[in-house]
Amino acid sequence: MTEPLHILVADDEPSIRLLLETGLALNGFRVTCVRSGSEALAAARASDFAAVVSDIFMPDGDGLAFARELRAIKPHTPLILMTAQGSVELAVQAVAEGARDFIAKPFEMAAMADLLKRVLRARREAEAASGVAAQLDELAQSRLIGRCPAMVRVYKLIAHAAGADATVLICGESGTGKELVARAIHDFSARAGRPFIAVNCSGLTDTLLEAELFGHTKGAFTGASADRAGLFEAADGGTIFLDELASTSATFQASLLRALQSGEVRRIGSSATRQVNVRVIGASNMNLRELAAAGGFRADLFYRLSVLTIDLPGLRERPGDVPLLTAHFLRRLGEKDGASFCLTEEAAAALAAHAYPGNVRELENALTHAAALSHNGLITLECLPPHIAAAGTDSSESAGMIESLQALAADWPTMEDLQRRYLQLALDKVKGNRRQAASLLGMNRRTIQRLIAKHRFDVPQDDEADAAEPDESCDEGRPNQD
Protein backbone atom coordinates (compact mmCIF):
# COMPACT_ATOMS: atom_id res chain seq x y z
CA MET A 1 0.00 0.00 0.00
CA THR A 2 1.33 3.45 -0.93
CA GLU A 3 2.39 5.59 2.02
CA PRO A 4 0.33 8.84 2.17
CA LEU A 5 2.29 11.99 1.33
CA HIS A 6 3.41 13.84 4.45
CA ILE A 7 2.48 17.55 4.64
CA LEU A 8 3.79 20.06 7.19
CA VAL A 9 1.34 22.82 8.22
CA ALA A 10 2.52 25.92 10.11
CA ASP A 11 -0.06 28.39 11.42
CA ASP A 12 -0.60 30.10 14.76
CA GLU A 13 -4.41 29.87 14.48
CA PRO A 14 -5.79 26.63 15.99
CA SER A 15 -8.86 26.75 13.74
CA ILE A 16 -6.71 26.84 10.59
CA ARG A 17 -4.53 24.00 11.83
CA LEU A 18 -7.61 21.89 12.63
CA LEU A 19 -9.19 22.69 9.26
CA LEU A 20 -6.06 21.70 7.33
CA GLU A 21 -5.28 18.65 9.44
CA THR A 22 -8.80 17.26 9.06
CA GLY A 23 -9.39 18.35 5.47
CA LEU A 24 -6.05 17.16 4.09
CA ALA A 25 -6.36 13.84 5.91
CA LEU A 26 -9.71 13.31 4.20
CA ASN A 27 -7.90 13.96 0.90
CA GLY A 28 -5.38 11.20 1.55
CA PHE A 29 -2.48 13.17 3.09
CA ARG A 30 -0.64 12.62 6.36
CA VAL A 31 -0.39 15.92 8.23
CA THR A 32 1.89 17.32 10.91
CA CYS A 33 0.86 20.68 12.40
CA VAL A 34 3.06 23.23 14.19
CA ARG A 35 2.30 26.69 15.60
CA SER A 36 5.26 28.83 14.51
CA GLY A 37 8.05 29.31 12.02
CA SER A 38 10.70 28.06 14.46
CA GLU A 39 8.72 24.86 15.11
CA ALA A 40 8.24 24.42 11.37
CA LEU A 41 11.97 24.82 10.73
CA ALA A 42 12.81 22.27 13.42
CA ALA A 43 10.28 19.81 11.95
CA ALA A 44 11.67 20.34 8.43
CA ARG A 45 15.19 19.63 9.68
CA ALA A 46 14.03 16.45 11.45
CA SER A 47 11.85 14.98 8.70
CA ASP A 48 11.29 15.01 4.96
CA PHE A 49 7.94 16.43 3.88
CA ALA A 50 6.30 16.21 0.47
CA ALA A 51 5.23 19.84 0.84
CA VAL A 52 4.93 22.62 3.41
CA VAL A 53 1.93 24.93 3.95
CA SER A 54 2.74 28.00 6.04
CA ASP A 55 1.08 31.22 7.14
CA ILE A 56 3.05 34.36 6.26
CA PHE A 57 2.43 36.20 9.53
CA MET A 58 3.14 34.32 12.77
CA PRO A 59 4.06 35.55 16.28
CA ASP A 60 7.75 34.56 16.14
CA GLY A 61 8.47 35.95 12.67
CA ASP A 62 7.14 36.05 9.15
CA GLY A 63 6.69 33.13 6.83
CA LEU A 64 8.97 34.73 4.25
CA ALA A 65 11.94 34.36 6.62
CA PHE A 66 10.90 30.75 7.17
CA ALA A 67 10.69 30.32 3.39
CA ARG A 68 14.28 31.52 3.00
CA GLU A 69 15.55 29.13 5.67
CA LEU A 70 13.51 26.23 4.31
CA ARG A 71 14.93 26.80 0.84
CA ALA A 72 18.45 26.74 2.32
CA ILE A 73 18.01 23.37 4.01
CA LYS A 74 15.38 21.70 1.77
CA PRO A 75 15.54 23.48 -1.60
CA HIS A 76 13.33 20.91 -3.38
CA THR A 77 10.47 20.90 -0.86
CA PRO A 78 7.49 22.77 -2.32
CA LEU A 79 6.15 25.59 -0.14
CA ILE A 80 2.68 27.16 -0.23
CA LEU A 81 2.27 30.42 1.68
CA MET A 82 -1.12 31.66 2.89
CA THR A 83 -2.27 34.98 4.29
CA ALA A 84 -5.33 37.15 4.88
CA GLN A 85 -3.35 40.20 3.72
CA GLY A 86 -2.80 39.60 -0.01
CA SER A 87 -0.90 42.13 -2.13
CA VAL A 88 1.33 42.32 -5.19
CA GLU A 89 4.35 42.78 -2.93
CA LEU A 90 3.60 39.66 -0.89
CA ALA A 91 3.03 37.61 -4.03
CA VAL A 92 6.30 38.78 -5.57
CA GLN A 93 8.19 38.19 -2.33
CA ALA A 94 6.58 34.78 -1.88
CA VAL A 95 7.67 33.68 -5.36
CA ALA A 96 11.11 35.24 -4.91
CA GLU A 97 11.63 33.33 -1.68
CA GLY A 98 10.87 30.04 -3.39
CA ALA A 99 7.16 29.55 -2.68
CA ARG A 100 5.45 27.42 -5.27
CA ASP A 101 2.12 29.15 -4.69
CA PHE A 102 0.28 31.74 -2.63
CA ILE A 103 -3.31 31.45 -1.36
CA ALA A 104 -5.63 33.94 0.33
CA LYS A 105 -7.55 33.29 3.53
CA PRO A 106 -10.32 32.36 3.85
CA PHE A 107 -10.07 29.48 1.39
CA GLU A 108 -12.15 26.45 0.48
CA MET A 109 -10.63 23.19 1.69
CA ALA A 110 -11.20 21.64 -1.73
CA ALA A 111 -9.23 24.47 -3.33
CA MET A 112 -6.30 23.93 -0.95
CA ALA A 113 -6.30 20.18 -1.56
CA ASP A 114 -6.39 20.69 -5.33
CA LEU A 115 -3.59 23.25 -5.09
CA LEU A 116 -1.41 20.87 -3.11
CA LYS A 117 -1.99 18.10 -5.64
CA ARG A 118 -1.04 20.41 -8.52
CA VAL A 119 2.09 21.60 -6.71
CA LEU A 120 3.17 18.06 -5.95
CA ARG A 121 2.63 17.03 -9.57
CA ALA A 122 4.86 19.93 -10.61
CA ARG A 123 7.47 19.37 -7.89
CA ARG A 124 10.41 19.17 -10.26
CA GLU A 125 9.50 22.30 -12.22
CA ALA A 126 11.82 25.27 -11.81
CA GLU A 127 10.40 28.28 -10.00
CA ALA A 128 9.42 30.71 -12.73
CA ALA A 129 10.25 33.84 -10.81
CA SER A 130 13.10 32.89 -8.50
CA GLY A 131 15.15 35.90 -9.56
CA VAL A 132 12.57 38.54 -8.73
CA ALA A 133 13.88 41.14 -6.26
CA ALA A 134 12.40 40.85 -2.78
CA GLN A 135 13.19 44.26 -1.27
CA LEU A 136 9.84 46.06 -1.61
CA ASP A 137 8.05 48.87 0.22
CA GLU A 138 5.25 47.92 2.62
CA LEU A 139 2.75 50.13 0.83
CA ALA A 140 1.61 49.10 -2.62
CA GLN A 141 4.20 50.49 -5.00
CA SER A 142 2.03 49.20 -7.83
CA ARG A 143 -1.11 50.92 -6.44
CA LEU A 144 -2.98 47.65 -7.01
CA ILE A 145 -5.24 47.20 -4.00
CA GLY A 146 -7.22 44.11 -3.11
CA ARG A 147 -7.11 40.98 -0.99
CA CYS A 148 -9.86 38.86 -2.50
CA PRO A 149 -8.89 35.50 -4.06
CA ALA A 150 -9.42 36.87 -7.59
CA MET A 151 -6.86 39.63 -7.00
CA VAL A 152 -4.43 37.25 -5.30
CA ARG A 153 -4.49 35.19 -8.50
CA VAL A 154 -3.66 38.36 -10.44
CA TYR A 155 -0.75 39.08 -8.09
CA LYS A 156 0.63 35.60 -8.62
CA LEU A 157 0.45 36.04 -12.40
CA ILE A 158 2.19 39.42 -12.11
CA ALA A 159 4.94 37.82 -10.05
CA HIS A 160 5.51 35.07 -12.60
CA ALA A 161 5.29 37.48 -15.54
CA ALA A 162 7.86 39.73 -13.89
CA GLY A 163 10.26 36.81 -13.68
CA ALA A 164 9.88 35.98 -17.36
CA ASP A 165 10.51 38.20 -20.39
CA ALA A 166 7.71 37.10 -22.68
CA THR A 167 4.98 39.28 -24.16
CA VAL A 168 1.91 39.67 -21.95
CA LEU A 169 -1.73 40.34 -22.80
CA ILE A 170 -3.86 42.00 -20.10
CA CYS A 171 -7.62 41.73 -20.53
CA GLY A 172 -10.30 43.48 -18.52
CA GLU A 173 -13.07 46.04 -18.58
CA SER A 174 -12.30 49.75 -18.62
CA GLY A 175 -11.25 50.98 -15.20
CA THR A 176 -9.95 47.66 -13.86
CA GLY A 177 -6.31 48.82 -13.75
CA LYS A 178 -4.68 47.29 -16.82
CA GLU A 179 -1.93 49.91 -16.95
CA LEU A 180 -1.23 49.45 -13.24
CA VAL A 181 -0.73 45.73 -13.84
CA ALA A 182 1.62 46.45 -16.73
CA ARG A 183 3.62 48.87 -14.57
CA ALA A 184 3.82 46.30 -11.77
CA ILE A 185 5.18 43.68 -14.17
CA HIS A 186 7.79 46.17 -15.38
CA ASP A 187 8.69 47.46 -11.90
CA PHE A 188 9.28 43.98 -10.50
CA SER A 189 11.19 42.74 -13.56
CA ALA A 190 14.85 42.89 -14.57
CA ARG A 191 13.89 45.83 -16.84
CA ALA A 192 12.81 48.02 -13.90
CA GLY A 193 15.73 50.43 -14.36
CA ARG A 194 14.84 51.11 -17.99
CA PRO A 195 11.90 53.11 -19.44
CA PHE A 196 8.26 52.13 -19.18
CA ILE A 197 6.22 53.82 -21.91
CA ALA A 198 2.42 53.59 -22.14
CA VAL A 199 0.61 54.24 -25.43
CA ASN A 200 -3.17 54.45 -25.90
CA CYS A 201 -3.71 53.13 -29.42
CA SER A 202 -7.31 54.33 -29.76
CA GLY A 203 -8.05 57.53 -31.64
CA LEU A 204 -4.79 57.60 -33.62
CA THR A 205 -4.56 57.04 -37.35
CA ASP A 206 -2.25 54.34 -38.68
CA THR A 207 0.32 56.92 -39.77
CA LEU A 208 0.38 58.75 -36.45
CA LEU A 209 0.48 55.54 -34.42
CA GLU A 210 3.31 54.06 -36.49
CA ALA A 211 5.19 57.37 -36.38
CA GLU A 212 4.82 57.44 -32.59
CA LEU A 213 6.03 53.89 -32.14
CA PHE A 214 8.56 53.42 -34.94
CA GLY A 215 9.67 57.00 -35.66
CA HIS A 216 9.98 58.78 -39.01
CA THR A 217 12.44 60.53 -41.27
CA LYS A 218 12.34 64.13 -42.40
CA GLY A 219 9.73 64.59 -45.13
CA ALA A 220 8.16 61.17 -44.67
CA PHE A 221 4.74 62.83 -44.46
CA THR A 222 3.26 66.29 -44.07
CA GLY A 223 4.58 67.86 -40.89
CA ALA A 224 7.63 65.57 -40.59
CA SER A 225 10.15 68.42 -40.47
CA ALA A 226 13.01 66.39 -38.98
CA ASP A 227 14.11 62.85 -38.27
CA ARG A 228 12.50 61.53 -35.10
CA ALA A 229 13.09 58.35 -33.11
CA GLY A 230 10.01 56.35 -32.15
CA LEU A 231 8.93 55.07 -28.76
CA PHE A 232 10.33 51.59 -29.43
CA GLU A 233 13.79 53.14 -29.69
CA ALA A 234 13.15 55.36 -26.66
CA ALA A 235 12.12 52.30 -24.61
CA ASP A 236 15.14 50.20 -25.62
CA GLY A 237 15.88 47.83 -22.74
CA GLY A 238 12.52 48.58 -21.14
CA THR A 239 8.81 47.99 -21.66
CA ILE A 240 6.13 49.37 -23.98
CA PHE A 241 2.50 49.06 -22.90
CA LEU A 242 0.03 49.18 -25.80
CA ASP A 243 -3.51 49.80 -24.58
CA GLU A 244 -6.77 49.47 -26.57
CA LEU A 245 -5.24 47.15 -29.18
CA ALA A 246 -8.69 46.11 -30.39
CA SER A 247 -9.11 49.59 -31.90
CA THR A 248 -6.09 49.25 -34.23
CA SER A 249 -6.29 48.52 -37.95
CA ALA A 250 -5.10 45.45 -39.79
CA THR A 251 -2.31 47.55 -41.36
CA PHE A 252 -0.92 48.61 -38.01
CA GLN A 253 -1.31 45.09 -36.61
CA ALA A 254 0.87 43.77 -39.46
CA SER A 255 3.58 46.33 -38.65
CA LEU A 256 3.46 45.50 -34.95
CA LEU A 257 3.65 41.77 -35.66
CA ARG A 258 6.71 42.33 -37.83
CA ALA A 259 8.43 44.29 -35.05
CA LEU A 260 7.62 41.62 -32.46
CA GLN A 261 8.90 38.80 -34.66
CA SER A 262 12.13 40.46 -35.77
CA GLY A 263 12.97 42.70 -32.81
CA GLU A 264 13.60 45.44 -35.38
CA VAL A 265 11.86 48.70 -36.21
CA ARG A 266 11.96 50.80 -39.34
CA ARG A 267 11.21 54.49 -39.25
CA ILE A 268 8.53 55.70 -41.67
CA GLY A 269 10.28 56.90 -44.85
CA SER A 270 13.45 54.88 -44.20
CA SER A 271 14.66 51.54 -45.56
CA ALA A 272 17.06 50.97 -42.67
CA THR A 273 16.09 48.86 -39.68
CA ARG A 274 17.18 49.32 -36.08
CA GLN A 275 17.49 46.52 -33.55
CA VAL A 276 15.62 47.15 -30.28
CA ASN A 277 15.30 45.17 -27.06
CA VAL A 278 11.80 45.99 -25.85
CA ARG A 279 9.24 43.95 -23.95
CA VAL A 280 5.70 44.49 -25.23
CA ILE A 281 2.68 44.28 -22.94
CA GLY A 282 -0.66 44.62 -24.72
CA ALA A 283 -4.12 45.28 -23.32
CA SER A 284 -7.72 45.35 -24.45
CA ASN A 285 -11.15 45.80 -22.89
CA MET A 286 -12.53 43.52 -25.59
CA ASN A 287 -12.07 39.77 -25.94
CA LEU A 288 -9.24 39.55 -28.49
CA ARG A 289 -9.56 35.78 -28.76
CA GLU A 290 -13.17 36.12 -29.92
CA LEU A 291 -12.24 39.03 -32.20
CA ALA A 292 -9.44 36.98 -33.76
CA ALA A 293 -11.77 34.00 -34.28
CA ALA A 294 -14.28 36.32 -36.00
CA GLY A 295 -11.62 37.94 -38.19
CA GLY A 296 -11.70 41.28 -36.38
CA PHE A 297 -8.12 41.00 -35.12
CA ARG A 298 -5.05 39.29 -36.58
CA ALA A 299 -4.93 35.78 -35.12
CA ASP A 300 -1.13 35.53 -35.51
CA LEU A 301 -0.67 38.80 -33.59
CA PHE A 302 -3.05 37.62 -30.88
CA TYR A 303 -1.06 34.43 -30.33
CA ARG A 304 2.18 36.41 -30.38
CA LEU A 305 0.87 38.78 -27.70
CA SER A 306 -0.83 36.24 -25.46
CA VAL A 307 2.19 34.17 -24.43
CA LEU A 308 1.13 35.14 -20.90
CA THR A 309 -2.45 36.33 -20.30
CA ILE A 310 -3.82 38.13 -17.24
CA ASP A 311 -7.59 38.56 -16.88
CA LEU A 312 -8.58 41.33 -14.48
CA PRO A 313 -11.83 40.94 -12.50
CA GLY A 314 -14.39 43.73 -12.48
CA LEU A 315 -14.98 45.46 -9.15
CA ARG A 316 -18.47 43.92 -8.91
CA GLU A 317 -16.72 40.51 -8.85
CA ARG A 318 -14.75 41.50 -5.74
CA PRO A 319 -17.11 43.61 -3.59
CA GLY A 320 -15.15 42.75 -0.47
CA ASP A 321 -12.32 44.96 -1.76
CA VAL A 322 -14.49 48.10 -1.92
CA PRO A 323 -13.81 49.18 1.72
CA LEU A 324 -10.07 48.62 1.22
CA LEU A 325 -10.03 50.62 -2.02
CA THR A 326 -12.14 53.33 -0.42
CA ALA A 327 -9.68 53.71 2.45
CA HIS A 328 -6.79 53.79 -0.02
CA PHE A 329 -8.32 56.53 -2.19
CA LEU A 330 -9.43 58.62 0.80
CA ARG A 331 -5.92 58.45 2.24
CA ARG A 332 -4.48 59.63 -1.09
CA LEU A 333 -7.02 62.45 -1.30
CA GLY A 334 -6.19 63.45 2.27
CA GLU A 335 -2.47 63.54 1.54
CA LYS A 336 -3.09 65.66 -1.53
CA ASP A 337 -5.47 68.13 0.15
CA GLY A 338 -3.91 68.14 3.60
CA ALA A 339 -7.17 66.85 5.08
CA SER A 340 -8.61 63.77 6.72
CA PHE A 341 -11.73 62.13 5.31
CA CYS A 342 -14.16 59.66 6.87
CA LEU A 343 -17.46 58.10 5.84
CA THR A 344 -20.80 57.89 7.59
CA GLU A 345 -22.30 54.40 7.84
CA GLU A 346 -24.91 55.30 5.21
CA ALA A 347 -22.25 56.50 2.75
CA ALA A 348 -20.16 53.36 3.30
CA ALA A 349 -23.24 51.19 2.73
CA ALA A 350 -24.01 53.04 -0.50
CA LEU A 351 -20.49 52.53 -1.80
CA ALA A 352 -20.64 48.83 -0.92
CA ALA A 353 -24.04 48.37 -2.64
CA HIS A 354 -23.13 49.92 -6.01
CA ALA A 355 -22.29 47.61 -8.96
CA TYR A 356 -19.53 49.83 -10.48
CA PRO A 357 -19.83 49.43 -14.25
CA GLY A 358 -16.83 51.81 -14.40
CA ASN A 359 -14.90 49.61 -11.95
CA VAL A 360 -12.09 51.00 -9.76
CA ARG A 361 -11.85 54.21 -11.78
CA GLU A 362 -15.54 54.91 -11.10
CA LEU A 363 -15.03 54.36 -7.35
CA GLU A 364 -12.04 56.72 -7.34
CA ASN A 365 -13.98 59.41 -9.22
CA ALA A 366 -16.98 59.02 -6.89
CA LEU A 367 -14.76 59.53 -3.84
CA THR A 368 -13.07 62.56 -5.41
CA HIS A 369 -16.56 64.00 -6.02
CA ALA A 370 -17.62 63.20 -2.44
CA ALA A 371 -14.47 64.67 -0.90
CA ALA A 372 -15.05 67.95 -2.75
CA LEU A 373 -18.59 68.19 -1.29
CA SER A 374 -17.71 67.03 2.22
CA HIS A 375 -17.84 69.29 5.26
CA ASN A 376 -14.83 69.12 7.56
CA GLY A 377 -13.86 65.84 5.92
CA LEU A 378 -17.11 64.03 6.78
CA ILE A 379 -18.53 62.27 3.71
CA THR A 380 -22.27 61.72 4.04
CA LEU A 381 -24.72 60.02 1.71
CA GLU A 382 -25.55 63.41 0.17
CA CYS A 383 -21.90 63.92 -0.84
CA LEU A 384 -21.88 60.89 -3.12
CA PRO A 385 -22.91 61.01 -6.80
CA PRO A 386 -26.73 60.65 -6.96
CA HIS A 387 -26.74 57.26 -8.69
CA ILE A 388 -24.55 55.78 -5.94
CA ALA A 389 -26.42 57.52 -3.11
CA ALA A 390 -29.70 56.05 -4.45
CA ALA A 391 -28.26 52.53 -4.20
CA GLY A 392 -27.31 53.27 -0.62
CA THR A 393 -30.82 54.47 0.25
CA ASP A 394 -32.33 51.27 -1.12
CA SER A 395 -29.70 49.20 0.66
CA SER A 396 -30.24 50.99 3.99
CA GLU A 397 -34.01 50.55 3.80
CA SER A 398 -33.62 46.86 3.01
CA ALA A 399 -31.11 46.38 5.81
CA GLY A 400 -33.39 48.20 8.23
CA MET A 401 -36.36 46.06 7.26
CA ILE A 402 -34.32 42.87 7.66
CA GLU A 403 -33.20 43.96 11.11
CA SER A 404 -36.79 44.78 12.06
CA LEU A 405 -38.04 41.39 10.87
CA GLN A 406 -35.26 39.61 12.76
CA ALA A 407 -36.16 41.52 15.92
CA LEU A 408 -39.82 40.45 15.66
CA ALA A 409 -39.18 36.91 16.83
CA ALA A 410 -35.93 37.40 18.74
CA ASP A 411 -37.54 36.44 22.10
CA TRP A 412 -39.87 33.71 20.73
CA PRO A 413 -43.19 35.53 21.30
CA THR A 414 -46.60 33.88 21.18
CA MET A 415 -48.39 33.84 17.82
CA GLU A 416 -50.76 36.56 19.01
CA ASP A 417 -47.90 38.77 20.18
CA LEU A 418 -46.05 38.09 16.92
CA GLN A 419 -49.15 39.15 14.98
CA ARG A 420 -49.36 42.37 16.99
CA ARG A 421 -45.69 43.19 16.37
CA TYR A 422 -45.92 42.42 12.66
CA LEU A 423 -49.00 44.59 12.27
CA GLN A 424 -47.24 47.44 14.08
CA LEU A 425 -44.22 47.08 11.74
CA ALA A 426 -46.50 47.25 8.69
CA LEU A 427 -48.37 50.31 10.01
CA ASP A 428 -45.06 52.06 10.76
CA LYS A 429 -43.89 51.30 7.23
CA VAL A 430 -46.94 52.97 5.64
CA LYS A 431 -47.21 55.75 8.26
CA GLY A 432 -50.50 54.41 9.66
CA ASN A 433 -52.40 54.25 6.35
CA ARG A 434 -54.85 51.36 6.81
CA ARG A 435 -55.53 50.90 3.10
CA GLN A 436 -51.78 50.67 2.33
CA ALA A 437 -51.21 48.35 5.28
CA ALA A 438 -53.95 46.03 3.97
CA SER A 439 -52.33 46.03 0.54
CA LEU A 440 -48.86 45.43 1.99
CA LEU A 441 -50.03 42.45 4.07
CA GLY A 442 -52.40 41.05 1.44
CA MET A 443 -55.41 41.40 3.74
CA ASN A 444 -58.89 42.86 3.47
CA ARG A 445 -59.02 46.43 4.87
CA ARG A 446 -61.89 45.63 7.26
CA THR A 447 -59.74 42.80 8.68
CA ILE A 448 -56.91 45.27 9.28
CA GLN A 449 -59.38 47.61 11.01
CA ARG A 450 -60.57 44.81 13.29
CA LEU A 451 -56.98 43.82 14.19
CA ILE A 452 -56.14 47.45 14.95
CA ALA A 453 -59.11 47.58 17.30
CA LYS A 454 -58.24 44.21 18.85
CA HIS A 455 -54.68 45.25 19.68
CA ARG A 456 -55.82 48.75 20.69
CA PHE A 457 -53.51 50.61 18.30
CA ASP A 458 -54.02 54.36 18.19
CA VAL A 459 -54.21 54.70 14.41
CA PRO A 460 -56.30 57.51 12.82
CA GLN A 461 -58.92 56.67 10.21
CA ASP A 462 -57.89 56.99 6.57
CA ASP A 463 -59.01 60.20 4.94
CA GLU A 464 -61.26 58.27 2.59
CA ALA A 465 -64.46 56.85 4.00
CA ASP A 466 -64.29 53.12 4.58
CA ALA A 467 -66.03 51.28 1.80
CA ALA A 468 -68.34 48.45 2.67
CA GLU A 469 -66.05 45.51 2.02
CA PRO A 470 -66.80 41.88 2.82
CA ASP A 471 -65.16 40.52 5.90
CA GLU A 472 -62.77 37.81 4.73
CA SER A 473 -62.72 35.72 7.85
CA CYS A 474 -60.41 33.19 6.21
CA ASP A 475 -57.65 35.77 5.60
CA GLU A 476 -54.33 33.97 5.76
CA GLY A 477 -52.36 35.01 8.79
CA ARG A 478 -55.38 35.76 11.05
CA PRO A 479 -55.49 34.11 14.46
CA ASN A 480 -58.47 31.93 15.26
CA GLN A 481 -61.38 34.05 16.53
CA ASP A 482 -63.41 31.19 17.95
Phi, psi and omega in degrees: 000136182289132178290133180296145179294137186264122183246135174260128179244127177237116178199140182277352180268118180303323183295323179290319179298317180295317179301312183289320180298315181288311184295317181289327176297320178294339178264014172092012179259155168261133191235134169243129183248139174228166189256354186207169178294322180294319177295322179295319180295318178297318179295320181293326177290326185277333185222161173263130179244146177292328179197162179234134175243120186225142171289153178279320185251114179226159188303325185264015179141168183272158181292340178291322175296318176299321179299318179298315182291323178296318180297327180291322184262331180224071188297340183260004179275118180297141181235131173246124178259144180227148181199157173266003184238063183291143176199165176302315184300315179296320179297315180296316180296319180301314179294319181297327181275005174102004179293138177281334179199175190212125185229144182268141170271146352285155180228158174279140181299323179297322180294319178295316180297317178296320179298314179300317180297319179294318181296319180292325176295329183258025189302325185272358179287144178289144176294126187291333186233040185291342182265006182290134180298144185251354181273099186232153175292154178293319179282156187292101175300325183282345185067011173276122185240132177157144180234004182288159181305324180297321179285327176299322176298320177298317180299320179296318179295322176299315181299316180289322178295324179294329181278347177256181178227025182275166174293152183229140173245123180252123182243142178169160180295163176300136177089005181272350176101036183296320179292325177297321177295316179299318179296321179297316178302314179296313186295331181262010182258175177292347180270006189303329181279356181254173187294147167243121184236124180256135181230125173270113187282345183284146175083001178250140176289164179306314183297314181294320181294316179293322179295321178296315186278318188255348181087178180205164176259165178298129178082007181295331176200170182302126180097351178276084188273352179201162175296143181215129177286148179270177183291332175299317178292320180295331182266012184309126183089349183245218188227139171245129178253118181252106182266157178057047181294334181296340182276355185277158182274166178297326180296312179295320180301323177295319179293319179294318179300318179299318180294320179294321183288321186264338186071020181234150174234152178231122180296145177300129180092000181240152176261351181275144177252155179233131180282133177229150177244088186230135173269132181254128172242120180257162180209154177203145173267006175245159181281100183293330178298314179293319178299317180296319179296329181270359179087008181270358178207144182298122181295321182293326176289321178302312182292330177291323181283326191266037174302315171238134181236134177237119178260121182268132178284147172289159183297329179293341178275352179221060184299335179294344179272352183300313179299322180294315178296320179300313179298321180297312183291321179294324176296318178296318178296320179295319178295323181289318185264357183066037183227175176233127184247144174216159184252145167285164180299322181295320179293318178297320179295322179295317179296323180288332185275341186287149184272342176055068173298335177268005174061213188298324179298322178294318178298315180298315179296321179297320180287326175296317176300312183294321180297323180294330181264356185287157177247119182055032175083359180270117180264113178260177179301323183291340180283338184283156173305142187307321183291334177277320178300323180296321178297324180291322178298313179299317182295318181295318180296318180295317180297318179296320179294320178298317179298319180296317180295321178295324181289337183305315187248021184298328183252021179051067180286169172290165180299322181293318179292324178296320178298318180298315181295319182293321177296319178298320178298317180294317180295323177296321182298321184256017177057038173083005181284113186295319181298315180291325177296319178298318179294317182298320184268357180068033181244162172289144184294327179293328176293318177300318180298318180294320180292324177298317179293319181299316184269004173059042175282140177269083182240124180294155176294149174297155181299323181281146177294141179294128177280152178286103182245145180295145179275110182272089185292346180261018177309132179292134178103346179284143174287160176296138183247022183295000000 
